[in-house]
Amino acid sequence: MRRHVFLRIVQALENHSEYFHTRFDAVGRRGLSPLQKCTAAMRMLAYGAPADYVDKYVRIGETTAIECLVNFVRGVNDIFGTEYLRRPNTGDIRRLSNGGGSNNDLNVLNQSPIFTDILQEQAPRVEFTINGTQYNKGYYLADGIYPEWGTFVKTIPLPQ
């Protein structure tokens, strides 16, 4: 994840929830920072690290790491859920296809609501023209590991 994206998430969580504010204990010692709390949560999510593992990296106990993760997930869902954690619409698909983005991972096929919609023939219409022919379904460039679906356009291994 790029640094500016991570810092945007940290700042949004700090503004959203008291939990992500830095607190001080009874003798005035500084507690965990929002960066430490978010880093612990992100490491557990990104690497599947157990809660007791982040103690070595972020200096945070297991129980607190779990608490960070719970508050992180709730906060991200509250703040970003309506914009980023929803099914893609036609505009999203058009924007992504124009960007030429790629996520070359077969696991995307099993996790993506886009491909579930394609299988159920409920995918948003994507209209485009190639060589004078009008198409109304999106297509995805794929290699040989993907199934033989009409929406996948396979590459030609050795074009002559």
Backbone as CSV, one residue per row, in Angstrom:
resi,resn,N_x,N_y,N_z,CA_x,CA_y,CA_z,C_x,C_y,C_z
1,MET,0.857,-1.169,0.000,0.000,0.000,0.000,0.904,1.233,0.000
2,ARG,0.519,2.195,-0.771,1.303,3.426,-0.827,1.150,4.213,0.472
3,ARG,2.208,4.901,0.826,2.257,5.629,2.097,1.118,6.634,2.234
4,HIS,0.851,7.404,1.177,-0.185,8.442,1.282,-1.572,7.839,1.500
5,VAL,-1.816,6.646,0.954,-3.104,5.981,1.170,-3.214,5.536,2.628
6,PHE,-2.151,4.933,3.135,-2.147,4.488,4.529,-2.338,5.675,5.476
7,LEU,-1.629,6.767,5.234,-1.750,7.940,6.105,-3.145,8.563,6.012
8,ARG,-3.769,8.482,4.853,-5.152,8.969,4.725,-6.099,8.142,5.596
9,ILE,-5.895,6.833,5.595,-6.720,5.956,6.423,-6.498,6.256,7.901
10,VAL,-5.236,6.400,8.297,-4.910,6.702,9.704,-5.574,8.004,10.132
11,GLN,-5.446,9.044,9.318,-6.037,10.345,9.660,-7.564,10.265,9.733
12,ALA,-8.169,9.550,8.798,-9.626,9.412,8.801,-10.095,8.684,10.061
13,LEU,-9.379,7.637,10.455,-9.741,6.906,11.666,-9.550,7.764,12.912
14,GLU,-8.484,8.537,12.924,-8.228,9.424,14.071,-9.339,10.463,14.197
15,ASN,-9.821,10.980,13.089,-10.908,11.962,13.109,-12.256,11.319,13.434
16,HIS,-12.385,10.040,13.133,-13.666,9.345,13.278,-13.892,8.779,14.687
17,SER,-12.826,8.321,15.315,-12.998,7.555,16.544,-12.024,8.001,17.637
18,GLU,-12.536,8.147,18.832,-11.701,8.464,20.004,-10.652,7.376,20.227
19,TYR,-10.985,6.154,19.847,-10.059,5.046,20.071,-8.699,5.308,19.417
20,PHE,-8.685,5.993,18.296,-7.437,6.215,17.564,-6.719,7.497,17.972
21,HIS,-7.159,8.137,19.040,-6.419,9.273,19.587,-5.320,8.750,20.502
22,THR,-4.223,9.473,20.576,-3.162,9.118,21.510,-3.611,9.513,22.912
23,ARG,-3.495,8.576,23.829,-3.891,8.844,25.213,-2.663,8.796,26.112
24,PHE,-2.830,9.331,27.311,-1.758,9.324,28.296,-2.258,8.607,29.538
25,ASP,-1.358,7.853,30.194,-1.783,7.139,31.397,-1.735,8.057,32.616
26,ALA,-1.972,7.502,33.784,-2.094,8.285,35.020,-0.815,9.027,35.387
27,VAL,0.331,8.519,34.985,1.589,9.203,35.296,2.085,10.057,34.125
28,GLY,1.265,10.196,33.107,1.593,11.072,31.992,2.375,10.421,30.865
29,ARG,2.542,9.099,30.904,3.244,8.426,29.811,2.335,8.306,28.604
30,ARG,2.936,8.550,27.478,2.194,8.506,26.216,1.836,7.064,25.860
31,GLY,0.599,6.868,25.406,0.144,5.552,24.969,0.440,5.328,23.500
32,LEU,-0.246,4.385,22.923,-0.041,4.038,21.514,-0.549,5.143,20.595
33,SER,0.178,5.381,19.527,-0.210,6.394,18.551,-1.191,5.786,17.551
34,PRO,-1.914,6.639,16.820,-2.782,6.115,15.758,-1.997,5.298,14.733
35,LEU,-0.759,5.706,14.438,0.067,4.962,13.481,0.355,3.554,13.985
36,GLN,0.681,3.425,15.281,0.960,2.102,15.830,-0.284,1.218,15.780
37,LYS,-1.422,1.770,16.136,-2.660,0.996,16.158,-3.041,0.531,14.751
38,CYS,-2.952,1.436,13.788,-3.309,1.087,12.406,-2.289,0.138,11.783
39,THR,-1.010,0.321,12.108,0.020,-0.572,11.588,-0.196,-1.989,12.095
40,ALA,-0.511,-2.123,13.372,-0.778,-3.454,13.927,-1.944,-4.114,13.195
41,ALA,-3.028,-3.370,13.017,-4.206,-3.921,12.342,-3.884,-4.290,10.896
42,MET,-3.189,-3.418,10.184,-2.868,-3.682,8.781,-1.940,-4.882,8.630
43,ARG,-0.983,-5.047,9.526,-0.080,-6.204,9.441,-0.856,-7.505,9.635
44,MET,-1.792,-7.482,10.567,-2.584,-8.687,10.789,-3.450,-8.993,9.569
45,LEU,-4.031,-7.957,8.976,-4.879,-8.164,7.803,-4.074,-8.543,6.561
46,ALA,-2.991,-7.815,6.317,-2.231,-8.003,5.075,-1.433,-9.299,5.055
47,TYR,-0.849,-9.660,6.188,0.036,-10.823,6.214,-0.551,-12.010,6.956
48,GLY,-1.752,-11.839,7.495,-2.340,-12.918,8.271,-1.572,-13.180,9.550
49,ALA,-0.878,-12.160,10.032,-0.061,-12.303,11.233,-0.953,-12.443,12.463
50,PRO,-0.604,-13.359,13.373,-1.389,-13.467,14.597,-1.175,-12.247,15.488
51,ALA,-2.114,-12.004,16.377,-2.069,-10.810,17.222,-0.806,-10.759,18.073
52,ASP,-0.320,-11.899,18.541,0.876,-11.860,19.385,2.156,-11.610,18.586
53,TYR,2.098,-11.748,17.268,3.277,-11.508,16.436,3.582,-10.018,16.288
54,VAL,2.546,-9.183,16.232,2.786,-7.758,15.998,3.482,-7.089,17.176
55,ASP,3.534,-7.765,18.340,4.251,-7.221,19.489,5.716,-6.988,19.148
56,LYS,6.293,-7.891,18.375,7.706,-7.766,18.000,7.937,-6.576,17.058
57,TYR,6.958,-6.281,16.251,7.110,-5.240,15.223,6.639,-3.868,15.695
58,VAL,5.497,-3.833,16.372,4.866,-2.556,16.724,4.935,-2.273,18.233
59,ARG,5.387,-3.244,19.011,5.451,-3.098,20.474,4.060,-2.909,21.060
60,ILE,3.214,-3.877,20.796,1.816,-3.818,21.220,1.400,-5.224,21.655
61,GLY,0.698,-5.327,22.759,0.302,-6.626,23.295,-0.791,-7.295,22.475
62,GLU,-0.955,-8.591,22.699,-1.904,-9.385,21.919,-3.341,-8.888,22.069
63,THR,-3.781,-8.659,23.289,-5.156,-8.209,23.519,-5.392,-6.844,22.883
64,THR,-4.418,-5.958,23.030,-4.542,-4.625,22.435,-4.527,-4.707,20.913
65,ALA,-3.721,-5.613,20.356,-3.670,-5.787,18.897,-5.029,-6.229,18.364
66,ILE,-5.675,-7.140,19.061,-7.009,-7.591,18.642,-8.002,-6.433,18.734
67,GLU,-7.895,-5.658,19.804,-8.764,-4.482,19.966,-8.534,-3.483,18.830
68,CYS,-7.269,-3.285,18.459,-6.937,-2.394,17.336,-7.578,-2.890,16.047
69,LEU,-7.474,-4.195,15.813,-8.027,-4.779,14.594,-9.541,-4.584,14.534
70,VAL,-10.219,-4.858,15.625,-11.675,-4.711,15.659,-12.074,-3.266,15.391
71,ASN,-11.423,-2.310,16.066,-11.742,-0.896,15.877,-11.359,-0.407,14.487
72,PHE,-10.262,-0.925,13.940,-9.826,-0.566,12.596,-10.870,-0.992,11.562
73,VAL,-11.297,-2.254,11.641,-12.263,-2.780,10.665,-13.592,-2.027,10.764
74,ARG,-14.061,-1.806,11.977,-15.312,-1.055,12.142,-15.183,0.361,11.589
75,GLY,-14.068,1.023,11.909,-13.868,2.389,11.445,-13.769,2.493,9.931
76,VAL,-12.983,1.606,9.325,-12.837,1.617,7.860,-14.185,1.364,7.204
77,ASN,-14.946,0.439,7.744,-16.273,0.158,7.187,-17.187,1.378,7.324
78,ASP,-17.183,2.034,8.478,-18.018,3.227,8.686,-17.618,4.363,7.750
79,ILE,-16.322,4.595,7.636,-15.824,5.758,6.877,-15.862,5.521,5.373
80,PHE,-15.356,4.384,4.948,-15.142,4.140,3.521,-16.126,3.139,2.908
81,GLY,-16.969,2.542,3.713,-17.837,1.459,3.243,-18.732,1.816,2.085
82,THR,-19.421,2.960,2.176,-20.376,3.290,1.116,-19.681,3.607,-0.211
83,GLU,-18.441,4.074,-0.143,-17.741,4.442,-1.378,-16.936,3.288,-1.972
84,TYR,-16.252,2.520,-1.127,-15.313,1.523,-1.633,-15.720,0.075,-1.383
85,LEU,-16.607,-0.186,-0.454,-16.955,-1.553,-0.125,-18.350,-1.903,-0.637
86,ARG,-18.608,-1.566,-1.862,-19.900,-1.837,-2.482,-19.654,-2.544,-3.806
87,ARG,-20.723,-3.035,-4.378,-20.605,-3.683,-5.683,-20.265,-2.623,-6.736
88,PRO,-19.435,-2.951,-7.695,-19.105,-1.987,-8.741,-20.314,-1.719,-9.639
89,ASN,-20.440,-0.469,-10.070,-21.509,-0.128,-11.007,-20.901,0.054,-12.393
90,THR,-21.727,0.399,-13.346,-21.263,0.541,-14.735,-20.145,1.569,-14.845
91,GLY,-20.289,2.692,-14.153,-19.249,3.726,-14.190,-17.922,3.234,-13.637
92,ASP,-17.964,2.463,-12.558,-16.733,1.901,-11.982,-16.042,0.985,-12.976
93,ILE,-16.821,0.116,-13.593,-16.244,-0.845,-14.544,-15.654,-0.111,-15.743
94,ARG,-16.351,0.912,-16.224,-15.837,1.692,-17.352,-14.516,2.368,-16.975
95,ARG,-14.477,2.980,-15.791,-13.265,3.657,-15.330,-12.104,2.683,-15.190
96,LEU,-12.362,1.506,-14.617,-11.310,0.515,-14.445,-10.820,-0.029,-15.777
97,SER,-11.737,-0.271,-16.700,-11.322,-0.816,-17.992,-10.571,0.217,-18.817
98,ASN,-10.907,1.494,-18.681,-10.171,2.543,-19.393,-8.768,2.713,-18.842
99,GLY,-8.593,2.408,-17.548,-7.278,2.535,-16.931,-6.355,1.402,-17.281
100,GLY,-6.890,0.346,-17.855,-6.048,-0.785,-18.240,-5.481,-1.505,-17.028
101,GLY,-6.200,-1.478,-15.922,-5.708,-2.097,-14.698,-5.621,-3.600,-14.822
102,SER,-4.789,-4.180,-13.993,-4.606,-5.614,-14.024,-4.426,-6.136,-12.617
103,ASN,-5.028,-7.276,-12.346,-4.773,-7.986,-11.103,-4.638,-9.432,-11.501
104,ASN,-3.453,-9.809,-11.885,-3.199,-11.113,-12.479,-3.170,-12.195,-11.412
105,ASP,-4.331,-12.527,-10.894,-4.420,-13.519,-9.843,-5.724,-14.281,-10.012
106,LEU,-5.640,-15.571,-10.120,-6.833,-16.395,-10.300,-7.766,-16.288,-9.097
107,ASN,-7.239,-15.938,-7.916,-8.081,-15.782,-6.731,-9.107,-14.669,-6.910
108,VAL,-8.815,-13.694,-7.753,-9.765,-12.618,-8.024,-11.057,-13.197,-8.576
109,LEU,-10.926,-14.213,-9.395,-12.095,-14.849,-9.999,-13.036,-15.398,-8.926
110,ASN,-12.483,-15.961,-7.876,-13.300,-16.559,-6.820,-13.846,-15.532,-5.839
111,GLN,-13.245,-14.357,-5.754,-13.617,-13.372,-4.758,-14.426,-12.202,-5.312
112,SER,-14.377,-11.992,-6.598,-14.935,-10.784,-7.186,-16.429,-10.876,-7.457
113,PRO,-17.194,-9.898,-6.977,-18.621,-9.877,-7.308,-18.856,-9.625,-8.800
114,ILE,-17.886,-9.039,-9.484,-18.032,-8.796,-10.924,-18.194,-10.131,-11.650
115,PHE,-17.341,-11.107,-11.340,-17.410,-12.385,-12.030,-18.617,-13.205,-11.591
116,THR,-19.054,-13.038,-10.360,-20.300,-13.683,-9.925,-21.464,-13.141,-10.740
117,ASP,-21.495,-11.824,-10.929,-22.552,-11.210,-11.739,-22.491,-11.678,-13.187
118,ILE,-21.293,-11.837,-13.722,-21.141,-12.309,-15.102,-21.738,-13.702,-15.243
119,LEU,-21.443,-14.586,-14.290,-21.971,-15.949,-14.349,-23.492,-15.976,-14.251
120,GLN,-24.055,-15.048,-13.501,-25.508,-14.996,-13.330,-26.166,-14.077,-14.364
121,GLU,-25.358,-13.624,-15.322,-25.810,-12.726,-16.384,-26.497,-11.479,-15.827
122,GLN,-25.918,-10.923,-14.756,-26.431,-9.712,-14.137,-25.388,-8.603,-14.139
123,ALA,-24.323,-8.773,-14.899,-23.253,-7.782,-14.929,-23.732,-6.486,-15.565
124,PRO,-23.217,-5.346,-15.103,-23.585,-4.070,-15.727,-23.178,-4.050,-17.196
125,ARG,-23.957,-3.345,-17.990,-23.647,-3.220,-19.421,-22.411,-2.347,-19.598
126,VAL,-21.521,-2.809,-20.442,-20.340,-2.042,-20.807,-20.342,-2.003,-22.328
127,GLU,-20.572,-0.820,-22.884,-20.678,-0.708,-24.334,-19.399,-0.143,-24.929
128,PHE,-18.937,-0.772,-26.000,-17.770,-0.293,-26.728,-17.828,-0.827,-28.152
129,THR,-17.053,-0.197,-29.032,-17.039,-0.583,-30.438,-15.606,-0.908,-30.851
130,ILE,-15.451,-2.034,-31.554,-14.144,-2.415,-32.101,-14.354,-2.788,-33.560
131,ASN,-13.594,-2.133,-34.439,-13.685,-2.380,-35.881,-15.118,-2.318,-36.377
132,GLY,-15.868,-1.347,-35.861,-17.233,-1.145,-36.311,-18.264,-2.093,-35.706
133,THR,-17.846,-3.007,-34.840,-18.775,-3.938,-34.196,-19.064,-3.455,-32.782
134,GLN,-20.345,-3.346,-32.440,-20.777,-2.882,-31.116,-20.861,-4.070,-30.154
135,TYR,-20.256,-3.942,-28.980,-20.313,-4.970,-27.943,-20.981,-4.376,-26.705
136,ASN,-21.669,-5.220,-25.934,-22.337,-4.703,-24.735,-21.975,-5.473,-23.466
137,LYS,-20.948,-6.277,-23.525,-20.435,-6.962,-22.339,-18.945,-6.715,-22.247
138,GLY,-18.468,-6.568,-21.025,-17.041,-6.363,-20.819,-16.256,-7.627,-21.139
139,TYR,-14.995,-7.455,-21.406,-14.138,-8.599,-21.603,-12.870,-8.376,-20.802
140,TYR,-12.196,-9.464,-20.494,-11.011,-9.414,-19.652,-9.916,-10.225,-20.311
141,LEU,-8.733,-9.629,-20.419,-7.599,-10.341,-20.994,-7.120,-11.375,-19.987
142,ALA,-6.890,-12.584,-20.433,-6.522,-13.657,-19.524,-5.520,-14.581,-20.193
143,ASP,-4.909,-15.416,-19.372,-4.012,-16.414,-19.936,-4.644,-17.796,-19.796
144,GLY,-3.871,-18.834,-20.036,-4.401,-20.182,-20.113,-4.975,-20.761,-18.830
145,ILE,-4.689,-20.187,-17.682,-5.187,-20.780,-16.436,-6.648,-20.460,-16.177
146,TYR,-7.194,-19.494,-16.891,-8.584,-19.094,-16.662,-9.537,-19.990,-17.440
147,PRO,-10.775,-20.144,-16.943,-11.735,-21.004,-17.641,-12.119,-20.456,-19.008
148,GLU,-12.738,-21.297,-19.807,-13.166,-20.933,-21.158,-14.511,-20.212,-21.094
149,TRP,-14.498,-18.982,-20.692,-15.713,-18.164,-20.645,-15.646,-17.166,-21.782
150,GLY,-16.790,-16.800,-22.313,-16.830,-15.843,-23.410,-16.305,-14.475,-23.018
151,THR,-16.290,-14.170,-21.748,-15.839,-12.858,-21.285,-14.319,-12.767,-21.178
152,PHE,-13.638,-13.932,-21.237,-12.174,-13.941,-21.190,-11.618,-14.025,-22.599
153,VAL,-10.729,-13.123,-22.931,-10.038,-13.143,-24.209,-8.623,-13.609,-23.912
154,LYS,-8.290,-14.774,-24.430,-6.974,-15.364,-24.170,-5.950,-14.822,-25.158
155,THR,-4.734,-14.736,-24.681,-3.655,-14.250,-25.543,-3.256,-15.337,-26.526
156,ILE,-2.620,-14.922,-27.592,-2.098,-15.860,-28.576,-0.645,-16.093,-28.187
157,PRO,-0.256,-17.336,-27.848,1.074,-17.586,-27.301,2.228,-17.188,-28.225
158,LEU,2.193,-17.572,-29.482,3.263,-17.241,-30.408,2.668,-16.710,-31.706
159,PRO,2.224,-15.469,-31.725,1.628,-14.953,-32.964,2.677,-14.858,-34.075
160,GLN,2.265,-15.198,-35.284,3.184,-15.144,-36.420,2.893,-13.940,-37.287
